[in-house]
Amino acid sequence: LEIKEIPEEEREAYLNTAKKLIDATELPE
């Protein structure tokens, strides 16, 4: 996956989704 080939809007959406997944895994148990 090369971010350079992804449109800016799709890249932002991808990063936002990735951040949500990371935040979800870092929630205290």
Backbone as JSON Lines, residues from 0, in Angstrom:
{"i":0,"aa":"L","n":[0.85,-1.21,0.0],"ca":[0.0,0.0,0.0],"c":[0.87,1.24,0.0]}
{"i":1,"aa":"E","n":[0.76,2.05,-1.05],"ca":[1.56,3.27,-1.12],"c":[0.64,4.47,-0.95]}
{"i":2,"aa":"I","n":[0.83,5.18,0.14],"ca":[-0.04,6.32,0.44],"c":[0.03,7.37,-0.67]}
{"i":3,"aa":"K","n":[1.17,7.46,-1.34],"ca":[1.31,8.46,-2.4],"c":[0.27,8.26,-3.5]}
{"i":4,"aa":"E","n":[-0.18,7.03,-3.69],"ca":[-1.12,6.74,-4.78],"c":[-2.56,6.91,-4.34]}
{"i":5,"aa":"I","n":[-2.78,7.21,-3.07],"ca":[-4.13,7.35,-2.55],"c":[-4.53,8.82,-2.52]}
{"i":6,"aa":"P","n":[-5.74,9.16,-3.01],"ca":[-6.22,10.54,-2.96],"c":[-6.21,11.05,-1.52]}
{"i":7,"aa":"E","n":[-6.04,12.36,-1.36],"ca":[-5.92,12.93,-0.02],"c":[-7.12,12.58,0.86]}
{"i":8,"aa":"E","n":[-8.32,12.65,0.3],"ca":[-9.52,12.38,1.09],"c":[-9.52,10.93,1.58]}
{"i":9,"aa":"E","n":[-9.15,10.01,0.69],"ca":[-9.14,8.6,1.08],"c":[-8.03,8.33,2.08]}
{"i":10,"aa":"R","n":[-6.91,9.03,1.92],"ca":[-5.79,8.86,2.85],"c":[-6.21,9.32,4.24]}
{"i":11,"aa":"E","n":[-6.89,10.46,4.32],"ca":[-7.33,10.97,5.62],"c":[-8.32,10.0,6.26]}
{"i":12,"aa":"A","n":[-9.23,9.46,5.46],"ca":[-10.21,8.51,5.98],"c":[-9.5,7.26,6.49]}
{"i":13,"aa":"Y","n":[-8.48,6.81,5.76],"ca":[-7.73,5.62,6.16],"c":[-7.01,5.88,7.48]}
{"i":14,"aa":"L","n":[-6.38,7.04,7.59],"ca":[-5.65,7.36,8.81],"c":[-6.6,7.5,9.99]}
{"i":15,"aa":"N","n":[-7.77,8.11,9.75],"ca":[-8.75,8.26,10.82],"c":[-9.23,6.89,11.3]}
{"i":16,"aa":"T","n":[-9.46,5.98,10.37],"ca":[-9.9,4.62,10.73],"c":[-8.8,3.91,11.51]}
{"i":17,"aa":"A","n":[-7.58,4.04,11.04],"ca":[-6.46,3.4,11.72],"c":[-6.32,3.94,13.14]}
{"i":18,"aa":"K","n":[-6.49,5.25,13.3],"ca":[-6.38,5.85,14.62],"c":[-7.47,5.32,15.55]}
{"i":19,"aa":"K","n":[-8.68,5.17,15.02],"ca":[-9.78,4.65,15.85],"c":[-9.47,3.23,16.3]}
{"i":20,"aa":"L","n":[-8.9,2.43,15.38],"ca":[-8.57,1.04,15.73],"c":[-7.48,1.02,16.8]}
{"i":21,"aa":"I","n":[-6.49,1.89,16.67],"ca":[-5.41,1.95,17.66],"c":[-5.96,2.4,19.0]}
{"i":22,"aa":"D","n":[-6.81,3.43,18.99],"ca":[-7.39,3.92,20.23],"c":[-8.2,2.82,20.91]}
{"i":23,"aa":"A","n":[-8.91,2.03,20.12],"ca":[-9.74,0.96,20.67],"c":[-8.88,-0.1,21.35]}
{"i":24,"aa":"T","n":[-7.71,-0.38,20.79],"ca":[-6.86,-1.42,21.36],"c":[-6.11,-0.91,22.58]}
{"i":25,"aa":"E","n":[-6.06,0.41,22.75],"ca":[-5.3,0.98,23.87],"c":[-6.2,1.32,25.05]}
{"i":26,"aa":"L","n":[-7.51,0.99,24.94],"ca":[-8.4,1.28,26.06],"c":[-8.01,0.45,27.28]}
{"i":27,"aa":"P","n":[-8.04,1.04,28.45],"ca":[-7.73,0.29,29.67],"c":[-8.76,-0.8,29.9]}
{"i":28,"aa":"E","n":[-8.31,-1.94,30.43],"ca":[-9.23,-3.06,30.63],"c":[-9.97,-2.93,31.95]}
